[in-house]
Amino acid sequence: MTDITQAPLARRWYFHIPIFGWIARDLSRDFEGNIWFAIILLISLVGIAVLTWGLPALGLIAVASVPVVFVVLIMITLG
């Protein structure tokens, strides 16, 4: 278990964001037990966005994930 008050400010600024900070604090304390909660929350948010704005929301999520996938592919290539 990590103590978030001892971390430098640059590493703990996101703990102060209202909803995201609560999830980040829970994940830093107990990653194994709370990762499923975070995954379900993200899937729910994608579903709500698609129901609200339709396919453009799904397309924007796909475009936003391109850099992440690109970095993962580079890491796989480098070994």
Biopython code that builds the backbone (N, CA, C, O; Angstrom):
import numpy as np
from Bio.PDB.StructureBuilder import StructureBuilder

atoms = [
    (1, "MET", "N", (0.843, -1.176, 0.000)),
    (1, "MET", "CA", (0.000, 0.000, 0.000)),
    (1, "MET", "C", (0.887, 1.237, 0.000)),
    (1, "MET", "O", (1.797, 1.357, 0.820)),
    (2, "THR", "N", (0.617, 2.158, -0.924)),
    (2, "THR", "CA", (1.417, 3.368, -1.031)),
    (2, "THR", "C", (0.716, 4.520, -0.340)),
    (2, "THR", "O", (-0.512, 4.590, -0.294)),
    (3, "ASP", "N", (1.517, 5.415, 0.191)),
    (3, "ASP", "CA", (0.988, 6.609, 0.846)),
    (3, "ASP", "C", (1.039, 7.750, -0.156)),
    (3, "ASP", "O", (2.120, 8.195, -0.541)),
    (4, "ILE", "N", (-0.130, 8.226, -0.581)),
    (4, "ILE", "CA", (-0.164, 9.230, -1.635)),
    (4, "ILE", "C", (0.281, 10.595, -1.143)),
    (4, "ILE", "O", (0.632, 11.452, -1.954)),
    (5, "THR", "N", (0.276, 10.822, 0.166)),
    (5, "THR", "CA", (0.712, 12.126, 0.668)),
    (5, "THR", "C", (2.222, 12.266, 0.632)),
    (5, "THR", "O", (2.728, 13.387, 0.696)),
    (6, "GLN", "N", (2.959, 11.171, 0.533)),
    (6, "GLN", "CA", (4.415, 11.219, 0.493)),
    (6, "GLN", "C", (4.961, 11.363, -0.928)),
    (6, "GLN", "O", (6.143, 11.659, -1.107)),
    (7, "ALA", "N", (4.122, 11.161, -1.927)),
    (7, "ALA", "CA", (4.573, 11.259, -3.319)),
    (7, "ALA", "C", (4.814, 12.724, -3.677)),
    (7, "ALA", "O", (4.153, 13.610, -3.137)),
    (8, "PRO", "N", (5.754, 12.982, -4.584)),
    (8, "PRO", "CA", (5.979, 14.360, -5.030)),
    (8, "PRO", "C", (4.732, 14.939, -5.699)),
    (8, "PRO", "O", (3.879, 14.204, -6.196)),
    (9, "LEU", "N", (4.646, 16.255, -5.701)),
    (9, "LEU", "CA", (3.467, 16.928, -6.246)),
    (9, "LEU", "C", (3.247, 16.582, -7.712)),
    (9, "LEU", "O", (2.101, 16.467, -8.148)),
    (10, "ALA", "N", (4.310, 16.416, -8.477)),
    (10, "ALA", "CA", (4.175, 16.095, -9.891)),
    (10, "ALA", "C", (3.526, 14.729, -10.104)),
    (10, "ALA", "O", (2.913, 14.497, -11.146)),
    (11, "ARG", "N", (3.650, 13.830, -9.143)),
    (11, "ARG", "CA", (3.063, 12.497, -9.275)),
    (11, "ARG", "C", (1.682, 12.398, -8.655)),
    (11, "ARG", "O", (0.963, 11.440, -8.940)),
    (12, "ARG", "N", (1.280, 13.343, -7.825)),
    (12, "ARG", "CA", (-0.013, 13.205, -7.149)),
    (12, "ARG", "C", (-1.021, 14.295, -7.496)),
    (12, "ARG", "O", (-2.051, 14.402, -6.831)),
    (13, "TRP", "N", (-0.757, 15.104, -8.513)),
    (13, "TRP", "CA", (-1.690, 16.169, -8.876)),
    (13, "TRP", "C", (-3.025, 15.597, -9.354)),
    (13, "TRP", "O", (-4.073, 16.206, -9.142)),
    (14, "TYR", "N", (-2.987, 14.440, -9.993)),
    (14, "TYR", "CA", (-4.218, 13.858, -10.524)),
    (14, "TYR", "C", (-5.104, 13.276, -9.436)),
    (14, "TYR", "O", (-6.264, 12.962, -9.702)),
    (15, "PHE", "N", (-4.595, 13.123, -8.221)),
    (15, "PHE", "CA", (-5.443, 12.658, -7.128)),
    (15, "PHE", "C", (-6.456, 13.724, -6.713)),
    (15, "PHE", "O", (-7.413, 13.414, -6.004)),
    (16, "HIS", "N", (-6.262, 14.965, -7.137)),
    (16, "HIS", "CA", (-7.142, 16.064, -6.748)),
    (16, "HIS", "C", (-8.238, 16.347, -7.768)),
    (16, "HIS", "O", (-9.085, 17.209, -7.533)),
    (17, "ILE", "N", (-8.240, 15.636, -8.898)),
    (17, "ILE", "CA", (-9.315, 15.779, -9.878)),
    (17, "ILE", "C", (-10.535, 15.057, -9.305)),
    (17, "ILE", "O", (-10.408, 13.919, -8.854)),
    (18, "PRO", "N", (-11.722, 15.691, -9.309)),
    (18, "PRO", "CA", (-12.853, 15.166, -8.542)),
    (18, "PRO", "C", (-13.158, 13.673, -8.687)),
    (18, "PRO", "O", (-12.982, 12.948, -7.708)),
    (19, "ILE", "N", (-13.596, 13.172, -9.818)),
    (19, "ILE", "CA", (-13.987, 11.763, -9.909)),
    (19, "ILE", "C", (-12.794, 10.894, -10.274)),
    (19, "ILE", "O", (-12.624, 9.812, -9.712)),
    (20, "PHE", "N", (-11.974, 11.347, -11.198)),
    (20, "PHE", "CA", (-10.799, 10.585, -11.619)),
    (20, "PHE", "C", (-9.828, 10.370, -10.457)),
    (20, "PHE", "O", (-9.221, 9.305, -10.351)),
    (21, "GLY", "N", (-9.678, 11.361, -9.593)),
    (21, "GLY", "CA", (-8.773, 11.247, -8.449)),
    (21, "GLY", "C", (-9.200, 10.177, -7.469)),
    (21, "GLY", "O", (-8.364, 9.478, -6.897)),
    (22, "TRP", "N", (-10.508, 10.048, -7.275)),
    (22, "TRP", "CA", (-11.020, 9.017, -6.367)),
    (22, "TRP", "C", (-10.672, 7.633, -6.897)),
    (22, "TRP", "O", (-10.245, 6.761, -6.141)),
    (23, "ILE", "N", (-10.855, 7.434, -8.200)),
    (23, "ILE", "CA", (-10.534, 6.142, -8.808)),
    (23, "ILE", "C", (-9.026, 5.909, -8.776)),
    (23, "ILE", "O", (-8.580, 4.800, -8.484)),
    (24, "ALA", "N", (-8.231, 6.949, -9.075)),
    (24, "ALA", "CA", (-6.770, 6.810, -9.069)),
    (24, "ALA", "C", (-6.257, 6.472, -7.671)),
    (24, "ALA", "O", (-5.338, 5.665, -7.531)),
    (25, "ARG", "N", (-6.838, 7.076, -6.635)),
    (25, "ARG", "CA", (-6.441, 6.772, -5.256)),
    (25, "ARG", "C", (-6.759, 5.319, -4.910)),
    (25, "ARG", "O", (-5.945, 4.629, -4.297)),
    (26, "ASP", "N", (-7.947, 4.858, -5.306)),
    (26, "ASP", "CA", (-8.314, 3.462, -5.041)),
    (26, "ASP", "C", (-7.394, 2.496, -5.777)),
    (26, "ASP", "O", (-6.995, 1.473, -5.221)),
    (27, "LEU", "N", (-7.054, 2.815, -7.028)),
    (27, "LEU", "CA", (-6.169, 1.943, -7.795)),
    (27, "LEU", "C", (-4.757, 1.933, -7.228)),
    (27, "LEU", "O", (-4.070, 0.914, -7.304)),
    (28, "SER", "N", (-4.308, 3.063, -6.655)),
    (28, "SER", "CA", (-2.962, 3.084, -6.082)),
    (28, "SER", "C", (-2.900, 2.294, -4.779)),
    (28, "SER", "O", (-1.840, 1.785, -4.415)),
    (29, "ARG", "N", (-4.011, 2.186, -4.082)),
    (29, "ARG", "CA", (-4.031, 1.423, -2.829)),
    (29, "ARG", "C", (-4.207, -0.074, -3.060)),
    (29, "ARG", "O", (-3.491, -0.885, -2.472)),
    (30, "ASP", "N", (-5.165, -0.443, -3.922)),
    (30, "ASP", "CA", (-5.474, -1.857, -4.157)),
    (30, "ASP", "C", (-5.764, -2.053, -5.635)),
    (30, "ASP", "O", (-6.921, -2.049, -6.055)),
    (31, "PHE", "N", (-4.712, -2.223, -6.418)),
    (31, "PHE", "CA", (-4.850, -2.324, -7.870)),
    (31, "PHE", "C", (-5.622, -3.567, -8.272)),
    (31, "PHE", "O", (-6.470, -3.501, -9.161)),
    (32, "GLU", "N", (-5.348, -4.689, -7.641)),
    (32, "GLU", "CA", (-5.971, -5.957, -8.026)),
    (32, "GLU", "C", (-7.487, -5.934, -7.825)),
    (32, "GLU", "O", (-8.226, -6.456, -8.660)),
    (33, "GLY", "N", (-7.948, -5.346, -6.749)),
    (33, "GLY", "CA", (-9.372, -5.372, -6.449)),
    (33, "GLY", "C", (-10.175, -4.312, -7.165)),
    (33, "GLY", "O", (-11.379, -4.485, -7.357)),
    (34, "ASN", "N", (-9.553, -3.228, -7.564)),
    (34, "ASN", "CA", (-10.306, -2.115, -8.123)),
    (34, "ASN", "C", (-10.145, -1.938, -9.624)),
    (34, "ASN", "O", (-10.812, -1.082, -10.206)),
    (35, "ILE", "N", (-9.294, -2.708, -10.265)),
    (35, "ILE", "CA", (-9.103, -2.542, -11.702)),
    (35, "ILE", "C", (-10.370, -2.905, -12.459)),
    (35, "ILE", "O", (-10.669, -2.296, -13.486)),
    (36, "TRP", "N", (-11.121, -3.886, -11.971)),
    (36, "TRP", "CA", (-12.362, -4.264, -12.652)),
    (36, "TRP", "C", (-13.399, -3.154, -12.562)),
    (36, "TRP", "O", (-14.169, -2.937, -13.497)),
    (37, "PHE", "N", (-13.414, -2.461, -11.445)),
    (37, "PHE", "CA", (-14.313, -1.318, -11.290)),
    (37, "PHE", "C", (-13.965, -0.238, -12.308)),
    (37, "PHE", "O", (-14.858, 0.345, -12.923)),
    (38, "ALA", "N", (-12.681, 0.030, -12.488)),
    (38, "ALA", "CA", (-12.254, 1.058, -13.437)),
    (38, "ALA", "C", (-12.568, 0.649, -14.873)),
    (38, "ALA", "O", (-12.973, 1.491, -15.675)),
    (39, "ILE", "N", (-12.390, -0.624, -15.212)),
    (39, "ILE", "CA", (-12.691, -1.091, -16.566)),
    (39, "ILE", "C", (-14.186, -0.984, -16.848)),
    (39, "ILE", "O", (-14.579, -0.538, -17.926)),
    (40, "ILE", "N", (-15.015, -1.382, -15.906)),
    (40, "ILE", "CA", (-16.462, -1.272, -16.079)),
    (40, "ILE", "C", (-16.883, 0.181, -16.197)),
    (40, "ILE", "O", (-17.782, 0.503, -16.975)),
    (41, "LEU", "N", (-16.245, 1.065, -15.436)),
    (41, "LEU", "CA", (-16.552, 2.489, -15.515)),
    (41, "LEU", "C", (-16.206, 3.045, -16.893)),
    (41, "LEU", "O", (-16.993, 3.802, -17.461)),
    (42, "LEU", "N", (-15.049, 2.686, -17.440)),
    (42, "LEU", "CA", (-14.665, 3.180, -18.761)),
    (42, "LEU", "C", (-15.603, 2.658, -19.853)),
    (42, "LEU", "O", (-15.984, 3.404, -20.755)),
    (43, "ILE", "N", (-15.971, 1.391, -19.771)),
    (43, "ILE", "CA", (-16.903, 0.832, -20.757)),
    (43, "ILE", "C", (-18.261, 1.526, -20.653)),
    (43, "ILE", "O", (-18.899, 1.800, -21.669)),
    (44, "SER", "N", (-18.697, 1.806, -19.440)),
    (44, "SER", "CA", (-19.969, 2.511, -19.252)),
    (44, "SER", "C", (-19.918, 3.921, -19.825)),
    (44, "SER", "O", (-20.879, 4.381, -20.441)),
    (45, "LEU", "N", (-18.795, 4.607, -19.622)),
    (45, "LEU", "CA", (-18.656, 5.960, -20.163)),
    (45, "LEU", "C", (-18.654, 5.956, -21.685)),
    (45, "LEU", "O", (-19.235, 6.845, -22.307)),
    (46, "VAL", "N", (-18.010, 4.967, -22.290)),
    (46, "VAL", "CA", (-18.048, 4.852, -23.753)),
    (46, "VAL", "C", (-19.467, 4.594, -24.220)),
    (46, "VAL", "O", (-19.913, 5.195, -25.197)),
    (47, "GLY", "N", (-20.180, 3.716, -23.545)),
    (47, "GLY", "CA", (-21.570, 3.433, -23.909)),
    (47, "GLY", "C", (-22.462, 4.656, -23.782)),
    (47, "GLY", "O", (-23.300, 4.904, -24.648)),
    (48, "ILE", "N", (-22.293, 5.417, -22.721)),
    (48, "ILE", "CA", (-23.088, 6.633, -22.534)),
    (48, "ILE", "C", (-22.766, 7.650, -23.614)),
    (48, "ILE", "O", (-23.665, 8.314, -24.131)),
    (49, "ALA", "N", (-21.475, 7.780, -23.963)),
    (49, "ALA", "CA", (-21.086, 8.721, -25.014)),
    (49, "ALA", "C", (-21.679, 8.326, -26.360)),
    (49, "ALA", "O", (-22.151, 9.184, -27.105)),
    (50, "VAL", "N", (-21.659, 7.036, -26.676)),
    (50, "VAL", "CA", (-22.218, 6.579, -27.954)),
    (50, "VAL", "C", (-23.731, 6.758, -27.969)),
    (50, "VAL", "O", (-24.291, 7.136, -28.998)),
    (51, "LEU", "N", (-24.399, 6.497, -26.863)),
    (51, "LEU", "CA", (-25.848, 6.704, -26.812)),
    (51, "LEU", "C", (-26.216, 8.178, -26.914)),
    (51, "LEU", "O", (-27.261, 8.524, -27.465)),
    (52, "THR", "N", (-25.357, 9.047, -26.382)),
    (52, "THR", "CA", (-25.641, 10.478, -26.396)),
    (52, "THR", "C", (-25.325, 11.108, -27.750)),
    (52, "THR", "O", (-26.161, 11.808, -28.322)),
    (53, "TRP", "N", (-24.115, 10.860, -28.264)),
    (53, "TRP", "CA", (-23.655, 11.549, -29.473)),
    (53, "TRP", "C", (-23.566, 10.648, -30.696)),
    (53, "TRP", "O", (-23.317, 11.140, -31.796)),
    (54, "GLY", "N", (-23.757, 9.366, -30.539)),
    (54, "GLY", "CA", (-23.753, 8.455, -31.677)),
    (54, "GLY", "C", (-22.358, 8.033, -32.108)),
    (54, "GLY", "O", (-21.421, 8.033, -31.308)),
    (55, "LEU", "N", (-22.230, 7.677, -33.369)),
    (55, "LEU", "CA", (-20.977, 7.156, -33.892)),
    (55, "LEU", "C", (-19.812, 8.154, -33.883)),
    (55, "LEU", "O", (-18.665, 7.719, -33.784)),
    (56, "PRO", "N", (-20.047, 9.469, -33.981)),
    (56, "PRO", "CA", (-18.891, 10.374, -33.858)),
    (56, "PRO", "C", (-18.137, 10.219, -32.529)),
    (56, "PRO", "O", (-16.916, 10.371, -32.491)),
    (57, "ALA", "N", (-18.842, 9.923, -31.464)),
    (57, "ALA", "CA", (-18.168, 9.703, -30.176)),
    (57, "ALA", "C", (-17.290, 8.461, -30.232)),
    (57, "ALA", "O", (-16.171, 8.467, -29.720)),
    (58, "LEU", "N", (-17.787, 7.405, -30.847)),
    (58, "LEU", "CA", (-17.001, 6.180, -30.984)),
    (58, "LEU", "C", (-15.792, 6.410, -31.882)),
    (58, "LEU", "O", (-14.709, 5.891, -31.611)),
    (59, "GLY", "N", (-15.972, 7.180, -32.942)),
    (59, "GLY", "CA", (-14.857, 7.509, -33.824)),
    (59, "GLY", "C", (-13.803, 8.343, -33.137)),
    (59, "GLY", "O", (-12.611, 8.105, -33.331)),
    (60, "LEU", "N", (-14.208, 9.317, -32.337)),
    (60, "LEU", "CA", (-13.246, 10.149, -31.611)),
    (60, "LEU", "C", (-12.482, 9.350, -30.568)),
    (60, "LEU", "O", (-11.300, 9.605, -30.336)),
    (61, "ILE", "N", (-13.141, 8.390, -29.938)),
    (61, "ILE", "CA", (-12.455, 7.527, -28.977)),
    (61, "ILE", "C", (-11.409, 6.684, -29.697)),
    (61, "ILE", "O", (-10.307, 6.491, -29.185)),
    (62, "ALA", "N", (-11.748, 6.182, -30.879)),
    (62, "ALA", "CA", (-10.795, 5.391, -31.659)),
    (62, "ALA", "C", (-9.614, 6.242, -32.098)),
    (62, "ALA", "O", (-8.473, 5.785, -32.047)),
    (63, "VAL", "N", (-9.870, 7.471, -32.528)),
    (63, "VAL", "CA", (-8.782, 8.365, -32.947)),
    (63, "VAL", "C", (-7.896, 8.715, -31.753)),
    (63, "VAL", "O", (-6.677, 8.813, -31.896)),
    (64, "ALA", "N", (-8.490, 8.903, -30.591)),
    (64, "ALA", "CA", (-7.698, 9.241, -29.401)),
    (64, "ALA", "C", (-6.845, 8.074, -28.935)),
    (64, "ALA", "O", (-5.817, 8.284, -28.291)),
    (65, "SER", "N", (-7.248, 6.848, -29.246)),
    (65, "SER", "CA", (-6.471, 5.688, -28.804)),
    (65, "SER", "C", (-5.324, 5.336, -29.755)),
    (65, "SER", "O", (-4.520, 4.459, -29.440)),
    (66, "VAL", "N", (-5.233, 5.992, -30.897)),
    (66, "VAL", "CA", (-4.175, 5.701, -31.865)),
    (66, "VAL", "C", (-2.777, 5.910, -31.279)),
    (66, "VAL", "O", (-1.936, 5.028, -31.456)),
    (67, "PRO", "N", (-2.472, 7.021, -30.591)),
    (67, "PRO", "CA", (-1.125, 7.168, -30.025)),
    (67, "PRO", "C", (-0.785, 6.084, -29.002)),
    (67, "PRO", "O", (0.362, 5.642, -28.929)),
    (68, "VAL", "N", (-1.755, 5.660, -28.224)),
    (68, "VAL", "CA", (-1.507, 4.623, -27.226)),
    (68, "VAL", "C", (-1.151, 3.309, -27.915)),
    (68, "VAL", "O", (-0.197, 2.638, -27.522)),
    (69, "VAL", "N", (-1.908, 2.946, -28.929)),
    (69, "VAL", "CA", (-1.638, 1.708, -29.660)),
    (69, "VAL", "C", (-0.295, 1.802, -30.375)),
    (69, "VAL", "O", (0.442, 0.818, -30.442)),
    (70, "PHE", "N", (0.026, 2.981, -30.912)),
    (70, "PHE", "CA", (1.300, 3.181, -31.590)),
    (70, "PHE", "C", (2.475, 2.962, -30.631)),
    (70, "PHE", "O", (3.454, 2.309, -30.992)),
    (71, "VAL", "N", (2.383, 3.499, -29.420)),
    (71, "VAL", "CA", (3.445, 3.315, -28.428)),
    (71, "VAL", "C", (3.552, 1.841, -28.013)),
    (71, "VAL", "O", (4.656, 1.324, -27.843)),
    (72, "VAL", "N", (2.417, 1.171, -27.852)),
    (72, "VAL", "CA", (2.430, -0.247, -27.495)),
    (72, "VAL", "C", (3.095, -1.064, -28.590)),
    (72, "VAL", "O", (3.871, -1.972, -28.292)),
    (73, "LEU", "N", (2.809, -0.761, -29.849)),
    (73, "LEU", "CA", (3.441, -1.483, -30.951)),
    (73, "LEU", "C", (4.948, -1.248, -30.992)),
    (73, "LEU", "O", (5.711, -2.172, -31.275)),
    (74, "ILE", "N", (5.380, -0.030, -30.713)),
    (74, "ILE", "CA", (6.817, 0.255, -30.658)),
    (74, "ILE", "C", (7.472, -0.508, -29.512)),
    (74, "ILE", "O", (8.567, -1.047, -29.670)),
    (75, "MET", "N", (6.803, -0.555, -28.358)),
    (75, "MET", "CA", (7.364, -1.290, -27.220)),
    (75, "MET", "C", (7.452, -2.779, -27.522)),
    (75, "MET", "O", (8.418, -3.428, -27.121)),
    (76, "ILE", "N", (6.472, -3.332, -28.217)),
    (76, "ILE", "CA", (6.508, -4.735, -28.595)),
    (76, "ILE", "C", (7.659, -4.985, -29.570)),
    (76, "ILE", "O", (8.361, -5.991, -29.468)),
    (77, "THR", "N", (7.843, -4.063, -30.512)),
    (77, "THR", "CA", (8.899, -4.217, -31.496)),
    (77, "THR", "C", (10.283, -4.164, -30.852)),
    (77, "THR", "O", (11.175, -4.924, -31.230)),
    (78, "LEU", "N", (10.463, -3.273, -29.888)),
    (78, "LEU", "CA", (11.764, -3.131, -29.225)),
    (78, "LEU", "C", (12.054, -4.295, -28.287)),
    (78, "LEU", "O", (13.210, -4.534, -27.937)),
    (79, "GLY", "N", (11.046, -5.002, -27.887)),
    (79, "GLY", "CA", (11.259, -6.195, -27.047)),
    (79, "GLY", "C", (11.051, -5.848, -25.650)),
    (79, "GLY", "O", (11.180, -6.705, -24.775)),
]
sb = StructureBuilder()
sb.init_structure("model")
sb.init_model(0)
sb.init_chain("A")
sb.init_seg("    ")
for serial, (resi, resn, name, xyz) in enumerate(atoms, 1):
    if name == "N":
        sb.init_residue(resn, " ", resi, " ")
    sb.init_atom(name, np.array(xyz, "f"), 0.0, 1.0, " ", f" {name:<3s}", serial, name[0])
structure = sb.get_structure()
